[in-house]
Amino acid sequence: MAILTKSGRAAIAASIKQQPIHLAWGTGDPTWESAHTLTKTFANNQIQLDHKPVKALSITQGETTFIAGTDYSVDSVMGVITRLPNGNLENNATVSIAYTYATPPEPITANALLNEVGRRTADEVLFCVGDEDGDLITPTGRFKASSTPTNNLFLRFTFDFDNASNQIIRELGVMVGTLTKPDLPPGQRYFEPTDIDESGILLVLERTVPLIRTAATRETFSFVVTF
């Protein structure tokens, strides 16, 4: 059986490293992480919520608060509540439900952000290897730079104070092969959608907790992409 070797993965990383790399950010769907309260009636012992996935769900009826795992179960991914037979919820009960519409997982078929507001050129693109004492720190661990190609690329992006100020950022995407318009000022590093001729390929997609941008802060993001 054919395999992709470690050196082959390093070759892919080396090819990516030679291309323009940007971090795009966007506002995503403003209803992600929104709170909802509604009244529903069990039908065939189930309630289908208006959103999925969900989190922080509670069910009440008057002054009574029902207990998850005792009175009902929740399929948070599908947004379905099921009445448990030995619980205190009556069949066909009408209840008040409060929940949060959770941020959906990143779809593997995505090729763009939902609502991009801009993208920034990478400040650093380095080959790296995992190292507990490394000085390249990311949410997934510590790494150190490598002078020879590896199958890991460390990427760092720092947005300026005025980039997307007053926006709420909910999604990030590492883009490879972006082509910007040829008449832009030399040295420009932040690009809005109108500055882009060809978007390039979405390499990594992350949906994040809402980040409220202000002109008083700079945002730095570090990733390690493993091939």
Secondary structure by P-SEA (a helix, b strand, c coil): cccccaaaaaaaaaaaaacbbbbbbccccccccbbbbbbbbbcccccccccccccccccccccbbbbcccccccccccbbbbbbcccccccbbbbbbbbbbcccccccccccccccccccccccccbbbbbcccccccccbbbbbbcccccbbbbbbbbccccccccccccccccccccccccccccccccccccccccccccbbbbccbbbbcccbbbbbbbbbcc
